[in-house]
Amino acid sequence: MTIFSRIIGTGSYLPGSPVSNLQLAADLAARGITTSDEWITERTGIRARHLAPESVTCSDLALEASRRALAAAGKAPDDIDLIILATSTPDLVFPSAAALLQDKLGIKNGAAAFDVQAVCSGFVYALTIAEKFIRSGSHHRALVVGAEVFSRILDWNDRGTCVLFGDGAGAVVLEASEVPGILSTALHADGSYNAILSVPGQVCGGRVIGTPLLQMEGQTVFKFAVKVLHEVAQEVLAQAGVTIDQVDWLIPHQANIRILHSTAKKLGLPAERVIITVEQHGNTSAASIPLALDEAVRSGKIRRGDMLLLEGVGGGFTWGAALLKF
């Protein structure tokens, strides 16, 4: 029997209350940084984001999203035999945030648990890896999570980047199935673009070497992102023998509204068939796709049987896509 994999539950979590552009602008003004709601909205489409308190970690956010995904799937934590957590902002150097999540969920069955670091492509990478595990027959049910506390690595004196990002988590339960769910996937990377979006710092002997804060060449990232998102979407559609007209919903990484609109236009997909949450979430990196997916499922936009195209691009540079029947 051919083994497929299918998403059976989604969940998400956003910490605290939304921080509006007006509130953020006031906070930045106290630092001597000038910005405004109009400036942020016009360039990014972002109106608010959630920022985690200092005491809240990546695995804390992942825990809440995972509990909701498990509840939606009607499964208990010990029903999971694989945990893959995509993040660039783990709690610790090690152990992994996935291992910490496993402990917080109370999973005692020896389920494999590990992190994936592909920045904003992380969830697509993690979902693709989980799908391969399940289709191999080695595992039956996976918890796939994207969780970030990007506010911890932002330069709050750089108005070009600090207004873009937010914190949050999203999760799905992926299960072995006789019916195809995930139809095709594609993952790519090109390390020669490493300098255009990076956190060029590290800890060495207890000291910080370099700059442990995010830096980005915005225009270069924009051009690269639109190009590869179009290419990888076409790749997974061709693999599955599906045309863009058959796709019900595009769920792209929520970087900024311009990238989302440009990608949809290049694919020939109407704007009303694109799930957009960047306005209220900001860019939550590896969490953005599962957050958007869960919000669309719970609002009733996405229904069982819909064809979904998920795609992301992030520092590395990495990019990838997954085509699936929900």
Secondary structure as UniProt FT lines:
FT   STRAND          4..13
FT   STRAND          19..20
FT   HELIX           21..29
FT   TURN            30..32
FT   HELIX           37..44
FT   STRAND          48..49
FT   TURN            54..55
FT   HELIX           58..73
FT   HELIX           77..79
FT   STRAND          82..86
FT   HELIX           97..105
FT   STRAND          112..116
FT   HELIX           119..121
FT   HELIX           122..136
FT   STRAND          141..149
FT   HELIX           150..153
FT   TURN            156..157
FT   HELIX           159..162
FT   TURN            163..164
FT   STRAND          167..177
FT   STRAND          182..189
FT   HELIX           191..196
FT   STRAND          197..198
FT   STRAND          201..204
FT   TURN            205..206
FT   STRAND          207..210
FT   STRAND          215..216
FT   HELIX           218..240
FT   HELIX           244..246
FT   STRAND          249..252
FT   HELIX           257..267
FT   HELIX           271..273
FT   HELIX           278..281
FT   HELIX           285..287
FT   HELIX           288..298
FT   TURN            299..300
FT   TURN            304..305
FT   STRAND          307..314
FT   TURN            315..317
FT   STRAND          318..325
//
